[in-house]
Amino acid sequence: MASKFAGVVAALTLALAACGSGAGSAPAGSSAKPDAGATIEIGSLYEPQNLDNTAGGGQGVTEAFNGNVYEGLFRLTDQGKVENLLAESHEVSNDGLVYTFRIRKGVTFHSGKALTAADVKNSIERVIAEDSQSARKSNLKAIASVEAPDDATVVVKLSSRSISLVYNLSYVWIVNTAAKDLATGEDGTGPYTLGSWKRGSTLSLKRFPGYWGSQPANGGVVFHYFTEATALNNALLTDAVDIVTSQQSPDALGQFTGNPDYKISDGHSTTKLLLAFNDRKAPFDKPLVRKAVAAAIDDAKLLQSVWAGHGSLIGSMVPPTDPWYEDLTSLDRHDVELAKKQLAEAGYANGFRFTLDTPNYDPHPTAATFIKSELAKVGITVDINVITADEWYTKVYKNRDFAATLQEHVNDRDVVWYGDPDFYWGYDDKQVTDWVTQAEQAKTAEEQTELLKKANRKIAEDAASDWLYLYPQIVVASSKLSGYPINGLNSQFYAYGIKKG
């Protein structure tokens, strides 16, 4: 989600059909023969809020469940390609308004029920329903209707062209229509079933014997959840976990560097750390104030202090891996004197005071303390309010009850959220909204790219948020492991290809 809860929009070329459980990419580990029955112990900082991605499950449920427990019509590989999964094929009408999907045969849910087109129809409708809290909901707003004329066919009719439809459908989990209690249980078609979830501790996944594709390369996985990076790294050092999905403590890398027992992999991150303003509320309803705040913060110094040379600066919402990327860091340069001038022009020569709602997990508290110190230099007083991920979701994302907040936005191609005035940060610019709308209705990728470049530059010029830096994507694992994903696109972590031995 843009953030732990927000979604993505993308236009990717449909790749050749996949056949179930492709492995992630990682360097080979031990030369010993892998143990197909081994349990993979996975360490993570991102525990789900619940197990239903239409009910605010968050980044953690995507990491654990996407592709592992639930599958979509399509699958996004760790290399960023879209492949057929539960859809064997699809056709698009000449006007781009009707998509016809052929559903894979021989697929069963974990409960034993056969997959039908009715389940696909219901699953799409769950995401776009009025009460859905899915971050994908607005990405699919062009869907006018979903029909299942027979058990093997789904027809999606659009109210307008949607160049990103196939990509977005890769994040619609296909769920058994009859499934109940999805916040604490599941009924998917993936290679794993839910074992047990001990809140605040672990979530285990077991192999599904009836899986339609290739069986996982391991006997099952257990996600171990930690609230801070030091404890997570200690767990890896003591063999309590085999792999860390995303290293959040760069100072700890020295413990693993040069040690033959561990492998450090640098992947390609799409995660942006944002100082997100509530653009609806004073003083952040004034672009000059937002620009002043951004200018007062030394992003390079923050990045160095948090990541010790890893990661990169980013001048707007678009990371270098997106087709519409441009280097806009010059629009977000550090300049204390300029910040003071802009504050005076905005009517805040003596500064102001605001509360910064800060998630309680790394690196947010550290970044918040740094920001407080930086803004004090231009007369702005920051009161830090540390909250849990659950509290953040309710207070900030759902109720919009905040002045400014820190949050990581994990998805690629998520600049489109600035075209939605109803999104939690409340940025409202008609021109940007029009560009984003036109981009989604574009007939070519080139047209889409040019429109989103315009939108990205405009939000940078308005300092719609302050994009502090782009995270590195560092996976640390036991050298006994291979086959794990290293890019972690959009928070997903395919576990079925991991081998241990």
C-alpha positions in Angstrom: 0.0 0.0 0.0 1.2 3.4 -0.4 2.3 3.1 3.1 1.7 -0.1 4.9 -1.9 0.2 3.8 -2.0 1.8 0.4 -2.1 0.4 -3.1 -0.3 0.5 -6.4 -1.1 1.4 -10.0 1.1 0.1 -12.8 1.1 -0.9 -16.4 3.2 -4.0 -17.0 3.4 -6.2 -20.0 1.7 -9.5 -19.4 4.4 -12.3 -19.3 4.0 -15.9 -20.3 1.9 -18.1 -18.1 3.3 -19.2 -14.8 2.8 -22.7 -13.4 2.3 -22.1 -9.7 5.3 -21.9 -7.4 8.2 -20.2 -9.1 11.2 -19.6 -6.8 12.4 -16.1 -5.8 16.0 -15.1 -6.8 18.9 -15.4 -4.4 22.4 -16.6 -4.6 22.9 -20.2 -3.9 23.7 -21.0 -0.3 25.1 -24.2 1.0 26.1 -26.9 -1.4 24.4 -29.5 0.9 21.3 -31.1 -0.5 18.2 -29.1 0.5 15.9 -30.6 3.1 12.4 -30.5 1.5 10.9 -31.0 5.0 12.7 -28.2 6.7 10.8 -25.4 8.4 11.9 -21.9 7.4 12.0 -19.5 10.3 11.4 -15.9 9.0 12.0 -12.8 11.0 10.0 -9.7 10.4 9.0 -6.3 11.9 5.6 -6.4 10.2 3.0 -8.4 12.0 -0.5 -8.3 10.4 -3.2 -6.2 12.0 -5.6 -8.9 10.9 -5.6 -11.5 8.1 -8.1 -9.9 5.7 -6.6 -7.5 3.2 -10.0 -5.9 2.7 -10.2 -5.0 6.4 -6.9 -3.1 6.9 -4.6 -6.1 7.4 -1.6 -4.0 6.6 1.9 -4.7 5.2 2.3 -7.8 7.4 -0.6 -9.7 5.9 0.7 -9.0 2.4 4.2 -10.2 3.4 2.9 -13.4 4.9 -0.2 -14.3 2.7 0.3 -12.8 -0.8 1.2 -15.7 -3.1 1.8 -18.0 -0.1 -1.8 -18.5 1.2 -3.8 -16.6 -1.3 -3.3 -16.2 -5.1 -4.6 -13.8 -7.7 -5.5 -14.2 -11.3 -2.0 -12.9 -11.9 1.3 -12.9 -10.1 4.0 -10.2 -9.7 7.4 -11.8 -9.8 10.3 -10.6 -7.7 11.7 -9.1 -10.9 8.5 -7.0 -11.4 6.9 -9.0 -14.2 3.3 -10.0 -14.3 2.5 -13.6 -15.0 -0.7 -15.7 -15.4 -1.5 -17.5 -12.2 -5.2 -18.5 -11.6 -6.0 -17.0 -15.0 -4.9 -19.2 -17.9 -5.4 -16.5 -20.4 -7.4 -13.3 -21.0 -8.7 -11.2 -23.9 -9.4 -7.5 -24.2 -12.1 -5.9 -26.4 -11.0 -3.4 -29.1 -12.3 -0.4 -27.0 -10.4 -1.6 -23.9 -13.6 -1.8 -21.9 -14.2 -5.6 -21.6 -11.8 -8.1 -20.2 -12.5 -11.8 -20.5 -10.6 -14.2 -18.2 -10.3 -18.0 -18.6 -9.9 -19.6 -15.1 -7.4 -22.3 -14.5 -8.9 -25.8 -14.1 -8.1 -28.3 -11.4 -7.6 -25.7 -8.6 -9.1 -26.3 -5.2 -9.3 -24.1 -2.1 -7.8 -25.3 1.2 -11.2 -26.4 2.3 -11.4 -28.7 -0.6 -13.9 -26.8 -2.7 -13.1 -26.4 -6.4 -12.3 -22.9 -7.7 -15.0 -21.5 -10.0 -15.5 -18.2 -11.8 -18.1 -17.3 -9.1 -15.3 -17.2 -6.5 -13.3 -14.9 -8.7 -16.3 -12.6 -9.2 -17.0 -12.5 -5.5 -13.4 -11.8 -4.7 -13.2 -8.8 -7.0 -16.5 -7.5 -5.7 -15.2 -7.8 -2.1 -12.3 -5.5 -2.9 -14.5 -2.8 -4.6 -17.4 -3.1 -2.2 -18.5 0.1 -0.4 -17.4 -1.1 3.0 -14.1 -2.5 1.7 -10.9 -1.1 3.4 -8.7 -2.5 0.7 -5.9 -0.2 -0.5 -6.6 -1.6 -4.0 -10.2 -0.3 -4.0 -9.6 3.0 -5.8 -7.2 1.3 -8.3 -10.2 -0.7 -9.5 -12.8 2.0 -9.6 -13.1 1.7 -13.3 -14.8 -1.7 -12.9 -18.5 -1.3 -13.8 -19.5 -4.9 -13.4 -18.1 -8.5 -13.0 -19.9 -11.4 -14.5 -19.4 -15.2 -14.4 -21.3 -16.6 -17.4 -19.9 -20.1 -16.7 -17.6 -21.8 -14.2 -14.5 -21.1 -16.2 -15.1 -17.6 -17.4 -15.1 -14.2 -15.8 -16.0 -11.0 -17.7 -15.0 -7.6 -16.3 -16.6 -4.6 -17.8 -15.1 -1.1 -17.3 -16.6 2.3 -17.2 -13.4 3.7 -18.7 -10.1 2.3 -20.0 -7.7 1.1 -17.3 -4.2 0.4 -18.5 -3.2 -1.0 -15.1 -6.1 -3.5 -14.7 -4.1 -6.7 -15.1 -1.4 -5.5 -12.8 -3.9 -4.4 -10.1 -5.7 -7.8 -10.3 -2.5 -9.5 -9.3 -3.3 -8.1 -5.8 -6.8 -9.3 -5.6 -6.8 -12.4 -3.6 -9.1 -15.1 -4.8 -11.1 -16.3 -1.7 -13.7 -19.1 -1.4 -17.1 -17.4 -1.5 -18.2 -19.5 1.4 -15.3 -18.6 3.7 -16.0 -17.0 7.1 -14.0 -15.2 9.7 -11.3 -14.0 7.3 -9.8 -11.6 9.8 -8.5 -14.6 11.8 -8.7 -17.5 9.3 -8.4 -18.1 5.5 -9.5 -20.2 2.6 -7.2 -19.6 -0.3 -5.7 -21.6 -3.2 -2.0 -21.1 -2.4 0.8 -23.6 -1.6 0.4 -23.0 2.1 -2.5 -23.1 4.6 -2.6 -21.1 7.8 -1.2 -23.1 10.7 -1.6 -20.9 13.8 -1.3 -17.2 14.6 -0.1 -16.3 18.0 -0.6 -12.5 18.1 2.6 -10.6 19.1 4.7 -13.7 18.4 4.4 -16.0 15.4 2.4 -16.9 12.4 2.9 -20.4 10.9 2.1 -21.7 7.4 1.8 -25.4 6.5 2.2 -27.1 3.1 -1.1 -27.7 1.3 -1.0 -31.2 0.0 -3.8 -30.5 -2.5 -2.0 -27.5 -4.2 -2.6 -27.4 -7.9 1.0 -26.3 -8.7 4.4 -27.4 -7.6 4.8 -28.2 -3.9 6.9 -25.7 -1.8 10.7 -26.4 -1.6 10.3 -26.6 2.2 8.1 -28.2 4.8 6.5 -24.9 6.0 7.4 -21.5 7.3 7.0 -19.6 10.6 7.0 -15.8 10.6 8.5 -14.5 13.9 7.5 -10.9 14.7 9.6 -8.3 16.5 9.0 -4.7 17.4 12.5 -3.5 17.0 15.5 -4.4 14.8 18.0 -5.2 17.5 16.0 -8.1 18.8 15.4 -9.3 15.3 19.1 -9.3 14.5 19.8 -11.1 17.7 17.4 -13.8 16.7 19.2 -14.3 13.4 22.6 -14.4 15.2 21.3 -17.1 17.6 19.6 -19.2 14.8 16.1 -18.5 16.2 15.3 -17.2 12.7 16.9 -18.2 9.3 16.3 -15.0 7.4 15.3 -11.3 7.9 12.9 -10.1 5.3 14.0 -6.5 5.4 17.0 -5.3 7.4 16.1 -2.2 9.3 19.3 -1.8 11.4 22.2 -1.0 9.1 24.5 -0.5 12.1 24.1 -4.2 12.7 25.2 -5.3 9.3 28.8 -5.5 10.5 27.8 -8.5 12.6 27.1 -10.4 9.4 29.5 -8.9 6.9 32.4 -11.3 6.1 30.8 -14.0 8.2 30.5 -17.2 6.0 27.4 -18.2 8.0 25.4 -15.4 6.5 24.5 -13.9 3.2 23.7 -10.2 2.7 21.7 -9.3 -0.4 21.0 -5.8 -1.7 17.7 -5.7 -3.6 15.8 -2.9 -5.2 13.5 -1.1 -2.8 10.4 0.9 -3.7 9.9 2.0 -0.1 9.8 5.7 0.6 10.0 7.2 4.1 7.6 10.1 4.1 6.9 13.0 6.4 3.3 13.2 5.3 1.4 16.4 6.0 -2.3 16.7 6.4 -2.7 19.1 3.5 -6.3 19.8 4.6 -5.3 21.5 7.8 -3.5 24.7 8.7 -0.6 25.4 8.6 0.1 22.5 6.1 -2.7 23.6 3.8 -0.1 26.2 2.6 2.4 24.9 0.1 5.0 27.5 1.3 4.8 26.0 4.8 5.3 22.5 3.5 8.2 23.7 1.3 9.8 25.4 4.3 9.6 22.3 6.4 11.1 20.2 3.6 13.9 22.7 3.1 14.7 22.8 6.8 15.4 19.0 7.0 18.7 17.7 5.9 17.6 14.5 4.2 21.1 13.4 3.4 22.2 13.7 7.0 19.1 11.8 8.1 19.8 9.0 5.6 23.4 8.7 6.7 22.5 8.6 10.3 19.8 5.9 9.8 21.2 3.8 7.0 25.0 4.5 7.1 25.5 5.0 3.4 22.7 2.6 2.2 19.6 3.9 0.5 19.2 7.0 -1.6 17.6 10.5 -1.7 14.4 10.9 -3.6 12.9 14.3 -4.6 9.3 13.1 -5.0 7.1 9.9 -4.8 8.6 8.1 -7.8 11.6 5.7 -7.2 14.1 5.1 -10.0 12.6 1.7 -10.9 9.3 3.4 -12.0 9.1 4.3 -15.8 8.1 7.9 -15.0 11.1 8.6 -12.7 12.9 11.9 -12.9 15.6 13.1 -10.6 13.8 15.9 -8.7 16.1 16.1 -5.7 17.0 19.7 -6.7 13.4 20.7 -5.8 13.9 19.4 -2.2 17.3 20.8 -1.4 18.4 21.5 2.2 18.4 25.3 2.8 17.8 26.7 6.3 17.8 30.3 5.2 15.3 29.6 2.4 13.1 27.7 4.9 13.1 30.8 7.2 12.2 33.1 4.3 9.3 30.8 3.1 7.9 30.6 6.7 7.9 34.4 6.9 6.2 34.8 3.5 3.6 32.2 4.6 2.9 34.3 7.8 4.8 32.1 10.2 8.0 34.2 10.8 8.0 33.1 14.4 7.4 29.5 13.5 4.6 27.3 14.9 4.0 24.1 16.8 2.6 20.8 15.6 2.3 17.2 16.7 4.1 14.5 14.7 2.3 11.1 15.0 5.1 8.5 14.8 4.8 4.7 14.5 6.7 3.0 17.3 8.8 0.7 15.1 12.2 1.5 13.5 13.3 3.8 12.0 10.4 6.2 12.8 11.2 7.2 16.3 14.8 8.0 15.3 13.7 10.0 12.3 11.1 11.9 14.4 13.8 13.0 16.9 16.0 14.1 14.0 13.2 16.1 12.4 12.3 17.7 15.7 15.9 18.9 16.0 16.1 20.2 12.4 12.8 22.1 12.6 13.8 23.8 15.9 16.5 25.6 13.9 13.8 27.5 12.0 11.5 28.1 15.0 9.1 25.2 14.5 8.3 23.1 17.7 7.6 19.5 17.2 5.7 17.3 19.7 6.4 13.7 19.0 3.4 11.3 19.6 4.6 7.7 19.4 1.8 5.3 18.4 1.4 1.6 17.4 0.7 0.5 13.9 -2.9 -0.3 14.8 -3.3 3.2 16.3 -1.7 4.7 13.2 -4.2 3.0 11.0 -7.2 4.2 12.9 -6.0 7.7 13.9 -4.1 8.7 10.7 -5.2 6.6 7.8 -8.8 6.0 8.6 -9.9 9.1 10.7 -7.4 11.6 9.2 -6.9 12.9 12.8 -3.4 14.3 12.5 -1.3 17.3 11.5 1.7 15.4 10.2 3.0 11.8 10.4 5.9 9.6 9.5 5.1 6.5 7.4 6.9 4.3 4.9 5.1 3.8 1.6 6.2 0.5 0.2 4.7 0.2 -3.3 6.0 0.9 -6.7 4.1 3.2 -9.1 2.1 4.7 -6.2 2.4 8.4 -7.2 -1.2 8.1 -8.4 -2.4 8.5 -4.8 -1.7 12.2 -5.0 -4.5 12.2 -7.6 -7.0 11.1 -5.0 -8.1 14.1 -2.8 -9.8 11.6 -0.4 -6.5 9.8 0.4 -5.3 10.3 4.0 -2.9 13.2 3.3 -5.6 15.2 1.6 -3.6 16.7 -1.3 -6.1 18.2 -3.7 -4.9 19.6 -7.0 -7.3 19.4 -9.9 -4.6 19.3 -12.5 -2.8 16.4 -10.8 -6.0 14.5 -10.5 -6.7 15.1 -14.2 -3.2 13.9 -15.2 -3.5 10.8 -13.0 -7.0 10.0 -14.5 -5.8 10.5 -18.0 -2.7 8.4 -17.4 -4.9 5.4 -16.3 -7.0 5.8 -19.4 -4.0 6.1 -21.7 -3.8 3.8 -24.7 0.0 3.5 -24.6 2.7 3.2 -21.9 4.5 6.2 -23.4 1.4 8.4 -22.9 0.9 7.1 -19.4 4.6 7.9 -18.6 4.5 11.5 -19.8 1.4 12.2 -17.8 2.7 10.7 -14.6 6.0 12.6 -15.0 3.9 15.8 -15.0 2.0 14.8 -11.9 5.2 13.8 -10.1 6.9 17.1 -10.8 3.8 19.1 -9.7 3.5 17.4 -6.3 7.3 17.9 -5.8 6.9 21.6 -6.6 4.0 21.8 -4.1 5.9 19.7 -1.5 2.7 17.7 -1.2 4.7 15.6 1.3 8.3 15.5 2.3 10.0 12.5 0.7 12.9 11.9 3.1 14.6 9.0 1.4 14.3 5.8 -0.4 15.0 2.7 1.7 17.6 0.2 0.7 16.2 -3.4 0.5 18.6 -5.6 2.4 17.9 -9.2 3.1 20.1 -11.1 5.5 19.9 -14.8 5.6 21.7 -17.9 6.8 24.1 -19.2 4.2 22.2 -22.5 4.4 19.2 -20.8 2.6 18.6 -20.2 -1.1 15.7 -19.4 -3.4 14.4 -16.5 -1.3 13.1 -13.2 -2.8 15.4 -10.2 -2.4 13.5 -7.3 -3.9 10.3 -7.7 -1.8 8.2 -5.7 -4.3 5.2 -4.2 -2.6 5.9 -6.0 0.7 5.3 -9.5 -0.7 7.7 -12.3 0.4 7.2 -15.5 -1.5 8.3 -18.3 0.8 7.6 -21.4 -1.3 10.8 -21.3 -3.2 13.1 -21.1 -0.1 15.4 -24.1 0.3 17.4 -25.0 3.4 20.3 -27.3 3.5 
